[in-house]
Amino acid sequence: MHNRQPLFLMAGGRGSSHQHILKSVYRAIGKAKPVIAYVGVANGDDRRFLAFIGTEIKSMGDCTLNPVWLASKKADLTKARELLTQADAIFMSGGDVEAGMQIVQDKGLKVFFQELADQGKLFFGASAGSIMLADQWVRWRDPDDDSTASLFDCMGLAPVICDTHAEDDDWVELKAAIQLKEDGALGYGIPSGACLIVNSSGGVEALGKPIVIYAQKSGMVVRQADLVPVRSDRSSG
């Protein structure tokens, strides 16, 4: 994975706080006044998302938060690439995973994001943004027919499949995704207030709360032992 930094996949979710996790993100960035690029494609560049999560990000450290507008058909891709290249870290905001990935694909930016990660750019996300940073996600042609479920590719920066803040739904979408994978595949359920850290070798660590794990075993989806935080905070990847 070249010079990749750890990825911080936060759960998000209504009413959840990321303050303790963001402290770890800032330490991993390793700069006193980092420049952070905000990517809101999953919510169509909705400024309400930016106002909410942007305020939380800026409250935890002295940073410059630069919105990178990509959702519009008139988006300035040259400027967007410059902002992303110049940033010390890139944040992927929440919303709709499939809609966000469609914009990334349409703008021809998937490989560009992968190249930035290979060059050592730190990425972190919340909710749908975290799922986008991972390997694949699930969709249904007909929401009422499970036989129409299929996987689609995400950005693939973190070689995992994960879901976020879906504990109240018993991780039904995550289990559906793992059901479609090969035997032995794992899926990670990140509850509200938690973070899954994926390091440069593909190893994983829980931060904040235990992470739920499901495995595909001979066509069955089986819950495994939770991934439990080994420390309350983290200073490096």
Backbone hydrogen bonds, N-H to C=O, Kabsch-Sander energy under -0.5 kcal/mol:
donor,donor_aa,acceptor,acceptor_aa,energy
3,N,118,D,-1.7
4,R,1,M,-1.7
7,L,198,V,-2.7
8,F,123,F,-1.5
9,L,7,L,-0.7
9,L,196,L,-2.6
10,M,8,F,-0.9
10,M,125,G,-2.3
11,A,194,A,-1.9
16,S,13,G,-2.0
22,L,18,H,-3.2
23,K,19,Q,-1.6
24,S,20,H,-0.9
25,V,21,I,-2.0
26,Y,22,L,-2.7
27,R,23,K,-1.9
28,A,24,S,-2.3
29,I,25,V,-2.2
30,G,26,Y,-1.9
31,K,26,Y,-0.5
36,I,34,P,-0.6
36,I,64,T,-3.3
37,A,89,A,-2.7
38,Y,66,N,-2.7
39,V,37,A,-0.5
39,V,91,F,-2.8
40,G,38,Y,-0.5
40,G,68,V,-0.6
43,N,40,G,-1.4
44,G,41,V,-1.5
45,D,40,G,-2.9
46,D,43,N,-0.6
49,F,46,D,-0.7
50,L,46,D,-1.4
51,A,47,R,-2.4
52,F,48,R,-2.1
53,I,49,F,-2.4
54,G,49,F,-0.6
54,G,50,L,-1.8
55,T,51,A,-1.2
56,E,52,F,-1.3
57,I,53,I,-2.6
58,K,54,G,-2.5
59,S,55,T,-1.6
60,M,56,E,-0.7
60,M,57,I,-0.9
61,G,58,K,-0.9
63,C,61,G,-1.2
64,T,34,P,-2.3
65,L,63,C,-0.5
66,N,36,I,-2.7
66,N,64,T,-0.7
68,V,38,Y,-2.9
69,W,67,P,-0.6
70,L,68,V,-0.6
75,A,72,S,-1.6
77,L,75,A,-1.2
80,A,76,D,-2.3
81,R,77,L,-2.6
82,E,78,T,-1.8
83,L,79,K,-2.5
84,L,80,A,-2.4
85,T,81,R,-2.4
86,Q,82,E,-2.4
87,A,83,L,-1.1
88,D,35,V,-2.9
89,A,35,V,-1.4
90,I,122,L,-2.6
91,F,37,A,-3.3
92,M,124,F,-2.2
93,S,39,V,-2.8
93,S,91,F,-0.6
96,D,42,A,-2.9
100,G,96,D,-2.4
101,M,97,V,-2.6
102,Q,98,E,-2.1
103,I,99,A,-1.6
104,V,100,G,-2.1
105,Q,101,M,-2.6
106,D,102,Q,-2.8
107,K,103,I,-2.4
108,G,105,Q,-1.5
109,L,104,V,-2.6
110,K,104,V,-0.6
113,F,109,L,-2.7
114,Q,110,K,-2.1
115,E,111,V,-2.5
116,L,112,F,-2.2
117,A,113,F,-2.2
118,D,114,Q,-2.3
119,Q,115,E,-1.6
120,G,117,A,-1.5
121,K,116,L,-2.4
122,L,88,D,-1.0
124,F,90,I,-2.4
125,G,8,F,-2.4
126,A,92,M,-1.9
127,S,10,M,-1.3
129,G,126,A,-2.1
130,S,127,S,-0.8
131,I,127,S,-1.7
132,M,128,A,-2.4
133,L,129,G,-1.4
134,A,130,S,-0.7
134,A,131,I,-0.8
135,D,160,V,-3.1
137,W,152,F,-2.3
139,R,150,S,-2.4
141,R,148,T,-1.2
145,D,142,D,-2.4
148,T,145,D,-2.1
149,A,146,D,-1.6
150,S,139,R,-2.4
152,F,137,W,-2.8
154,C,135,D,-2.8
155,M,132,M,-2.8
156,G,134,A,-3.0
157,L,133,L,-1.1
158,A,133,L,-2.4
160,V,158,A,-2.5
161,I,186,L,-0.5
163,D,188,Y,-2.4
165,H,190,I,-2.5
169,D,166,A,-1.0
170,D,167,E,-1.3
171,W,166,A,-2.1
172,V,169,D,-0.9
175,K,171,W,-2.5
176,A,172,V,-1.7
177,A,173,E,-2.2
178,I,174,L,-2.4
179,Q,175,K,-1.9
180,L,176,A,-0.8
180,L,177,A,-0.8
181,K,178,I,-1.4
184,G,216,Q,-3.9
185,A,182,E,-2.0
187,G,214,Y,-2.5
188,Y,161,I,-2.4
189,G,187,G,-0.5
189,G,212,V,-3.2
190,I,163,D,-2.8
190,I,188,Y,-0.7
194,A,191,P,-2.0
195,C,207,L,-1.9
196,L,9,L,-2.5
197,I,195,C,-0.6
197,I,205,E,-3.1
198,V,7,L,-2.3
198,V,196,L,-0.5
199,N,197,I,-0.6
199,N,203,G,-2.8
202,G,199,N,-2.1
205,E,197,I,-1.9
207,L,195,C,-2.3
209,K,207,L,-1.0
211,I,227,L,-2.8
212,V,189,G,-2.3
214,Y,187,G,-2.5
215,A,222,V,-2.7
216,Q,185,A,-2.3
217,K,215,A,-0.7
217,K,220,M,-3.6
220,M,217,K,-1.8
222,V,215,A,-3.1
222,V,220,M,-0.7
224,Q,213,I,-2.9
227,L,211,I,-2.9
228,V,226,D,-0.8
